[in-house]
Amino acid sequence: MKENSQRDSKKLLLIDDDPNLILLVKDYLEFRGYNVMTAENGREALDLLEQSIPDMIICDVMMPEMDGYSLVQHIRQEPRTNRIPVLFLSAKGQSQDRVKGLNEGADVYMVKPFEPEELVAQVESSLNQIKRWEQGRARGIDGVATIQVPHNVELTPTELKVVQLVAKGMANREIAEQLNVSQRTIESHVSNMLNKTSLNNRTELARWAIESNMA
């Protein structure tokens, strides 16, 4: 019997070219109450995304046809999909691999092999974060501020462009390519804005931009 019927409405897209992993993970997630769509590579996943938008994407990094990095680039560039949380699965567990995955636009990076319970915990954490964000935005509409920053914060024209792209879910590397500057320059702009606003991370920065009608 499913442990939590509230998960029944949550749809996950699982992408991996290993049929055994697909079978095991799909069965485990469905047992836990999630609806799971599957794809063997990024190309197939994009076709599915044209038909249905999941609540979260769980994606292998190294795949034929289109790998996880290329898929996330497409996801973050499309308004319909750029806010979907993405969890990367990879056999590469070095620090630089994790950093690259997160910089490319993934929200969570897990190393294979992994415990199914940990995967479920990461999925639930990401979905709960989205839920809190949505609840916070709803409260903000009613006049209760959800993100507090100093009232005298002023952004430069370049910082404004950067924060608007951050709010669209774009990674620093993608922003750098669009603005034709180095990734280090974008990281510096993001760091400066975090200092100005006293916010903790890019997620809060994106929320602030959206709630302040800058994005």
NORJO-V754090 format. One record per helix or strand of 3 or more residues. SS is the DSSP state (2 for helix, 1 for strand). FROM is the first residue (numbers start at 1). TO is the last residue. If there is no record, write none. Layout:
# NORJO-V754090
SS&FROM&TO + SS&FROM&TO
This chain:
# NORJO-V754090
2&5&9 + 1&11&15 + 2&19&31 + 1&35&39 + 2&42&51 + 1&56&60 + 2&68&77 + 1&85&90 + 2&95&103 + 1&108&111 + 2&116&141 + 2&157&167 + 2&172&179 + 2&183&197 + 2&202&211
